[in-house]
């Protein structure tokens, strides 16, 4: 078998495959023999049909399949062996039925070449990097949160901000009376400070133990099924049927008394003996906030690095004619866009993929299974922390992480995230950085301005 390449221009070419009978004859014979051994053929016992009968019954079908497989494998092998960087897949020049009575054949495939990219990633490249300043109000807010988290819940008679309210919850009818067959929760508990509707939360202000508050849980939760189901002790599919007012007879209120700054508090927050005085505490809190803000800086760096790479290398030429033929072949039923329009839409992402692959190659980005597991572990730990489960050991966190990785789509998403993190982490280390420190508000304005410039909406840093 002989495979040759003819470049029609810098970005397109044609592969010609010359096939002789000797290139496929043994494969055809082996395939026919396998059919005879494994298939039930009327009139013959399995494994007792001669080769002539097999050729007569299945020869042309098998020959066609073997030819297609043999030729395509040869094309792919040629591309790999010669390290050709192509786009999409090779396209047969002529899609037609071949004469299976012949012995020698010639097949032709069109290919589109990826453009050569001379991307420079070194210290001669300077990219901006914005650190977010840790401001005093952030420290004060984090200190209050830590003191609240490690504080003591005490019974109070008068409602206080962020108090938990316990009592009996009764559904009311349109006239404000207890609803017959309505929901009654004897051990009801609500946290008005968590209500999405602040007008409903305000109804608890000034209330005392023994008094009754009339409020609307549906409005308070803005119809969130999970929150409603938890509050009313009903199934999620029953929530809509209970969207009226409820009476809450207050039996008990628990407020938090913030923890005092002392050694017991320091040890609870940072571990025994890590912090021993106020100055060390302040430093540790600032370090924690700075660390929490770093992902925002990293995300902005990624965005600006992508913009730089696209602006610098995105004017590459693509094999448009070939790509249009490729799109035309791939069109699904009902597709209304022309191949030309489909290529035009796909061009920005195709260009970025080429740039990203080149950068990843230059930086030797390689995501291992351990990288994927580590990221899944960190994601699981973060999710569990949001639900207040901060004391779980690594073994339990790994259990949740493994459950996440059982989902194929989740695994692919995490693997992709690990790839992106590694690539931009290595890019960050490889180039020179023009570092600036800005306030959180300045950072948010910067993100907003970039979003407005591109017509996109992005979440500001938290």
N, C-alpha and C positions, 0 to 999 in steps of 0.2 A: 504494500500500500504506500502511495506517495502523496504527501500533503505539501502544497506550495502556497506561498502568500504573494499576492500582488497588491501593492498599495496604490489605490486610485488617487488618493491625496493624503495630506498629513493626518487626517482624522478618520478616513474610511479605507477599507480594503476588502479583498475577496480571497477566501481560502478555497482552493481546488483540491478535491480528494479523488485520486485515481485508484479504483478498486479492481483487483483481479480475482478470479474464482478462488485461487489459493488462499486469499485473505479471509474468506468466509466459509469455505466448503466444510471444514471440520466442525465449525460451530453449528452449521445447519444439521450436519449428521448427528452431532451430540444432542441437539434439541429434539430431533425426530426420534432418536432412540429413547429419550426420556419420556416422550409422549407414549411410545409403545409400551413402556414399562409401568407407567402410572395411570394411564387413562383407560376407561372402559369403552371399548370399541365394539359395536354390534358385529357379531359373526366371528369374533376372535376372543380367545382367552387372554386375560391381561398378561402382557409380556411375551405373547406368542404370535405377533404379527411381524411379517418380514419387512425389510427396508423398502422394497419396491412398492408395497402397499402403502407404507407410511408416506413415501414421496408422492404417490398418486393422490392420497387423501389430504395431506397437510403440507406438502412441499412448498407450494407457492406462498402460503401464509407464513410459514416458518422462515423462508428465505427473505421475505419482505421485512419481517421483524428483526432478523439477524443483521441484514444489511443496514437498516436504520440505526440499530444500536452500535454496530461496528464502526460505521462512518462517523456518528456523532462522538463516540469515545475517542476516535482518532483526532477529531477537530479539537476537542477539549484538551487532549494530551499535547497536541501541538502548541496550543495557547499557553498551557502551563510550562512545558519544557522551554519554550522560547520567551517566557516571562512577558507575554503581551498583556498590557493593561487595557481591557476592553470595557465597554459600557453595555449593560443588558446582556443579551445572549446572541450567539450567531444565528442569522436568519437564512433559511434556504432560499437561494435565488429563484429557483423554479419549483413550485409545489405542484407536482403532477404525478399521475400513476406511472410507475416504471414498468418496462417490459421485462417480466421475470423469466422469459425464455433466453435472455441474453446471459453472457457470462461475465463480461467486464463492464464497469460503469464509471461514470464521472459525475461527481456531485460538487456543487458550488454553494458557498455560504458567504453572505455579507457580514462584515463586522465593523463596529464603530470603536475607534480608539479613544481612550481617556486622554485629555490634553496633558502635556508634561507641565508640571508645576515646580518651579524653582523657589520653594518657600524657605525663607530664612528665619530660624528661631535661635537667637543667641543674645548676648548682652548688648549688641548694637541696636536691638529693638527695645523701645521704651513704651511701656503701657501704664496707664493711670491705675492707682489703687487707693481706694478711700477707706480709711479707718474711721469708725464712729467713736467720738469722744464719750467717755463715761462721765456723765454730768451728776452733780450733787443730788438733783431730784430723783435720778435713777437709783442712786445709792439709798436715799431715804425710802423710796417705794419698795425696793428689794428688802431693806431692813424690816419694814413693817410686815411684809409678806412672810419673812422668816420668823419673826416674832409671833405672828398670828398662827403660822403652821405649827409652832412649838409651844403655843399658849395653852391655857386651860379654859375649858368650857364651864361656865357657871350659870346657875339658875338666876334669872332676873324677873322682876314683876312688870317692868315697862319695856316695850319693844325698843331694841337698839339696832343700829345699822349692822347688817351681816349676822343677825341672830337667826337661829333655827327655831321654828315655831311648831309645837306639837299639840295635837288635839283631835277633835272629832270633825270629820268633813261630811256634810250632808247636801245632797242635790236638792235644788229648789225648783218649784214650778213657776209658771209665768206670773202668778200672783205673789210670789215670794214665800210660799209655804213649802214645808218638806214634801218632796215629790213622792207620790205613791209608787212603790217598786223602784224608787230612785237609788242611786249609789250612796252608800253610807260606808265611810272608812273610819273605824274606831281608833286606829293608831296612825292617823294622818300626820304627815310631817312636810313642811314646806320651808323653803329658804327664799323669802321675798326678794332678797338682793340678787337672786339669779333670774328673776322674771325678765323676760324680754320687753314686756310692756310696763313701763315705769309708772303709769297711772294706776295699774293694778297693784303694783308693789307699794305705792303710796298709801293704799287703804289700810295697811298694817301700822303705819306711823301713829304713835301716841296710844296704841292699844295696850291693855293690861291683861294679865292672866285672869281668866274668868269671863272676859268679854268675847263677843262674837263679831267676826268680820265677814261681810258678804263680798265676794269677789268672783271673777270669772276665770277659771283655770285655762279655758281654751284661748282666751285673749292673752292671759299671762304668758302662755307658752307659744303664742302665735301659731297654734294648731299643730305643734310638733308632736307627732304620734308617740314617739318613745317617751318624751317627758310627761305627756298626758297619761299614758298607760301606767307609768311608774307612780305618779301622784295619786291617781284614782283607783289603782289596783284593778284595772280592766285590761282586756285584750286590745291590741293596737287597732284591730278592725272595728272595735266598738267606740272608738274615740269620738267620731263625728256625732254619735247619738247623745253625747253629753257635753254640748257646747254652750250650755246656759250657766246661770249663776249657781254658786255653792255657798253654804254658810260654814264658816270654820269657827268652832267653839274652842277657844284657846285654853289648854290645860297646863301648858308648860312652855317656857321660853329659855333657850340656852344661848348665851352670848360668850364671845371669846375675850378673855383677858390676855393681852399681849405678854409674852415672856419677857422677863427682865434680862438685861445684859449681865451675865455672870458666867462662871466657868461651866456650870451645868448646861447653860444655853449654848456656849461656844462648842462644847463637846458634842452636843446633840446635832448641831449643824455641820460641823467639819470633822468630827472624830476626836477621840480623846487626846488631849494635849497638843493638837495641831495649832490651835489659837489660844493664847493665854492673856491677851490684853486687848484694849479697844483699838489701838493702832493696827495690830495684826488683823483684827476682825474687819476693820475698814478696808485694808489692803486686799483681803481675801474676797470680800464682797465685790470690790471693784474688778478684781481679776475674773470672777465668775461672770459678771455682766459683760466684760470685754469679750470673754470667750463665747457667750451667748450671742453677741452681736456679729461675730466673725462670719457666720454663714451669709449674712446680708452683704458684707463686703465681698465675699467670694462670689456670690451670685452676680453682683454688679460687675466685678472683674470679668467674669465669664461673658456677660453680655457685651461689655466694651471690647473684649478680646475678639469675640465673634465679629463685631462690627468692623474692627481693624482688619481682620483677615479677609473678610468679604470685600471691603473697600480696596485692599491692596492686591488681592489675587482673584477677585471675582469676575474680572473682565475676560476670563478664559474663553476660547472658542470651543464649541461643542459640535459633534457630527449631527447637525440638525436633521438633514435628509434621512440619515439612518434611523434616528430616534423617532421620526414621524412614521416611518415604515414599521418600526417596532410597536409603536402605540396603535397603529392601525390593525396589526395582527392581534394585539391583546384586547382590543375593544370587546366589551361585554354587550349583550343584547340590551337595548334601551338606552345606550350611551348616546347623548345628544351632541356632545362636543366633538369637533373635528380633531383629527390627529394633530394638526398644527396648533390648535388651541390647547390640547392636552400637554403638548411639549412645552408650550409657553408657560403654562401654569406650573409644570414640574421643574422648570429650569432653575429657579432659586434654590430649592431644596437639593437638587442634583449637584449644583455647584458647591453647596456647603458640604455635602457628603464627600465630594472629592477632596476638598480642602481639609476636612476633618480627618479623613483617612491618611492623607499625606502627613499632617501634623502628628497624628498618633504614631505613624511609622517612624518619623524623625525622632520622636521622644521615647520610642520603644515602650509604648503603652501596652501592657498585658494584664488582663483581668483574670485572676485565678479563682478557683472555687472557694478558697479561703477568703478572698476579698468579698465575694458575694455573701458568704455566711456572716462575715463580720458586719457588713452593712445591714443585713437582715436583723442581726442581733441588736444593733444600735437602734434600728427603727422600732423593733418590738419593745425595747426598754423605754424608748421615748413615749410610745403609745401607752404603755402600762403606767408610766409616771403621770400622764395626763389624768388617769383615773385614780390617782392617789396610791397606786401599788408600787411603792418605792423600796420596799424591804425584801423583794423577791431576789433569790440568789441567781447566779449565772445559769444554773441548770434549768430553772424554771423559765428564764428568759429565752434560753436556747430552744426550749420546747415550743414556745410561741413562735419563735423565728423559723423553726423547721416547718411548722404548720403553714406559715406564710409561703415558704419556698415550695410547698407541695403544689401550689397553684402555678401552672405553667406561665400564665400571663404576668402574674406577680413576680415570678422568678426572672422573666425576661426584662421586666421594668426595672427590677433591682440591679440586674447585671448591667443594664444600660446606664443606670445612675452611677454605678461603680466605675464604669468606663469613663464617663464624663468627669467625675470627680478626680480620677487619676490623671486624665489628660490635662485638665486645666490646673491641677496641682503642680504637675511637671512643667507646664507652660509658665506658671507663676515663678517657679524656681529658675527657669532658663533665661528669662528676659530681665531687662532692667526695669525697676518700678519707680514711677514718679508718685511717691506716697504723699497723701494729704490727710490730715485729720479734720473732720467736720462734725458739726452737731447732728443729732438725729433728724431735726427738722431740715437742715441743709441737705442731708443725705436723701430724705424723702423728696425734696424738691428736685434734686438731681435725677432721681429715678423717674419722677413724673415728667420731667422735661424730655428724657430719652423716650419715654413711652409716647408722649405727644408727637415727637418727631417721627416716630415710626407708625403712628396710628394705632398703637396697641394699648391695652390696659394691663398694668402690672400692679401687684400688691406692693405697697410701700413697706419699708422695713418695720418690723414690730419692735 
